[in-house]
Amino acid sequence: MKGPAQDSSSLQSAFDEAIAELPQTLFAGLLKRKLEAAGVKAKPALVRRLTEHAFAGGADGVEWPGLPANVVIEFTQEDFDELDRAVDDLTQNELPRIVHDAVSKGGVLTYKGLKRNWPAQYAWEQEQHSGFRERLEQRWGKALRALRMLVTISRDIGGEFRAKLAAATAHHDRLRNGVLLRLHARATQVTDEIVVLLENGYADGALARWRTLHEIEVVATLIAEHGDPLAERYVAHEVIEEAKMTELAKETAEELGYKPPSKRDLERASTNVVAAVEKYGVGFDRDYGWAIGQVTPSNSFKDLAKAAKRSRLRAHYKLASNNVHAGVRGISHRLGSMGTQTLLAGASNAGLDEAGQNAAISLAVINQLLVVDTRRPTEFVGTLDDTLQLKVLSEMMDDAIRCFVRAGRKLAREEAEIARAKHATEKR
């Protein structure tokens, strides 16, 4: 909005002018008192004229209608000392209070003005964003449609799997399938969030959300492969995470002004951790402790991804992590700026291909885990309809990847042509 910048700038200018005129203002007050002591009516115009004359270095007299010619105003050293003391007193004592009051009142008035003007400003912004989205859809529409369709079929697959799970009577793999269903639901929601970010021009945010989707993919792959025993450990690990949150709540409650966890809550959390470690082994109380000793020797996500055979995506995962953390790479490399030094503080129609492709692949993999038992790759959980859904899913994934790649390459060519034309113009 232009309003706040202009208001703050004019306020600062007025303040600077008032500070600069402070000596003249105090001098004018002293001059007024001396004129009145000399029997001269100290009209504001006269005081202003004499003050300007004095500060301009005038040494001769000043003629003024009605002013006696023989009036002499003298300033002693004591007068100048008084002025100095007045300036010091004002700047050290009164000025801070004056500034505080002015800023407080000015802030309230400015905010009221912004609120009053906001409906028109917001309508303008919505109009601009609507146009932006239309242009983005023209460039990336085919790819986004394919990804949206993937989300829709994912919901269908999840709904059908849930119905089958509810109707199943066998206890074998029930915990595994229940965990997979919940991971699948979360993955579908996260992909939907990625779509929203992409269609609004936030490629870096979308890639950050893909990071979460990739983690779900890795965990789901391991649960699907190792079945109920690992699924049980995964679910049981919630008491470890809950205990850590309880301890954090205790440490930060006073500073935040919250009510701390009760002694009973802390004791229960501690007891649950001890019981879980006794049951599942040393290391269970660490991050990813549910996987330690079962599928990975440590609690690093790198080892987890390796166990799930997803290590090839380490570079993509690191790139996505830059958009989650506050490292320097997160401000020096932005997908939406296409490698330029542009300070991107909003939406952009560039860079959507990276997150779009990754999301399509990850969501397709997670859906396959519901339909295909990875321990028996040739056997399907369901019917011929499931096989058909997988084929449709594969076609959608491939189509989404192709469309994102094509749109990204086309944009890169256009940007390169613009850069060449600009360079040629600058050389002339």
Sequence and secondary structure as in RCSB ss.txt:
>XXXX:A:sequence
MKGPAQDSSSLQSAFDEAIAELPQTLFAGLLKRKLEAAGVKAKPALVRRLTEHAFAGGADGVEWPGLPANVVIEF
TQEDFDELDRAVDDLTQNELPRIVHDAVSKGGVLTYKGLKRNWPAQYAWEQEQHSGFRERLEQRWGKALRALRML
VTISRDIGGEFRAKLAAATAHHDRLRNGVLLRLHARATQVTDEIVVLLENGYADGALARWRTLHEIEVVATLIAE
HGDPLAERYVAHEVIEEAKMTELAKETAEELGYKPPSKRDLERASTNVVAAVEKYGVGFDRDYGWAIGQVTPSNS
FKDLAKAAKRSRLRAHYKLASNNVHAGVRGISHRLGSMGTQTLLAGASNAGLDEAGQNAAISLAVINQLLVVDTR
RPTEFVGTLDDTLQLKVLSEMMDDAIRCFVRAGRKLAREEAEIARAKHATEKR
>XXXX:A:secstr
 HHHHHHHHHHHHHHHHHHHTHHHHHHHHHHHHHHHHTT    HHHHHHHHHHHHTT  S    TT  TT     
 HHHHHHHHHHHHHIIIIIHHHHHHHHHHHHHHHHHHHHHHHHHHHHHHHHHHHHHHHHHHHHHHHHHHHHHHHH
HHHHHHHHHHHHHHHHH    TTHHHHHHHHHHHHHHHHHHHHHHHHHHTT HHHHHHHHHHHHHHHHHHHHHHH
HHHHHHHHHHHTHHHHHHHHHHHHHHHHHHHT     HHHHHHHHHHHHHHHHHH TTTTSTTTTTBTTTBSSS 
HHHHHHHTT GGGHHHHHHHHHTTS STHHHH  GGGTTS     S  SSSHHHHHHHHHHHHHHHHHHHHB TT
STT BSS HHHHHHHHHHHHHHHHHHHHHHHHHHHHHHHHHHHHHHHHHHHH 
